[in-house]
Amino acid sequence: MGPNHYTLMDLFAQLGLASDVHSMDLFMTQHSLRSDSLRLEEARFWSPFQRSFLQEQWLADSDWVVVIDRLNLALH
């Protein structure tokens, strides 16, 4: 894994979500993962593309992993 330069704003944009601070805060409030056993990519609110992107990047240990983990922690 190389140096990570991605931000949560970048991840939201990559996922096709509004990436301004207000929209990201609203998303995280409305999509809280109540169960610690539910993995981020298993959440029902992701589209097939979003789910696939999250899974592929995580499994590849790509530069996105750090920011995906930040989102995971924020939603749990």
Helices and strands as residue ranges (DSSP letters): H 8-14, H 21-30, G 40-42, H 48-59, H 65-75
